[in-house]
């Protein structure tokens, strides 16, 4: 379900404009205060990074998965507890990759409540949407052209809609995304 957003912009002159590749300050934007045309012309077209705050405030997952600013352990356990999820141990590295295993979500939630000191577990690359057909979030209007996922879904291939949950100090090894 793509939404076309017409914008009028002189792309040739925008691309030829000197971009500041040595940017020292990253702009911080509020999602409700920026429109697509401005975002496209200022940031996306020039591949300039920015931080977009409050983009997920109205997402279903933000309302159900979080309770009083913390993970809603009970919700995850009730809704997804018997599902398996990929979990990486950030303290176990093999050839620049974290050792991974599969774990029941209810067991991972139990771990999160009382993390073991010898393990640093990170639930990552979890295709929850594929397992439940759930619509947890919406692609923000600023990224309405989600062509890669649209293509993957049309071709019934792997999507790039993952869930990541982890305690402080969990991380993903250096890698290149598509």
Beta strands, then each sheet from edge to edge (+ up, - down):
strand 1: 27-30
strand 2: 50-53
strand 3: 66-67
strand 4: 70-71
strand 5: 84-94
strand 6: 97-104
strand 7: 121-126
strand 8: 163-166
sheet 1: 1+ 2+
sheet 2: 3+ 4-
sheet 3: 6+ 5- 7+ 8-
end
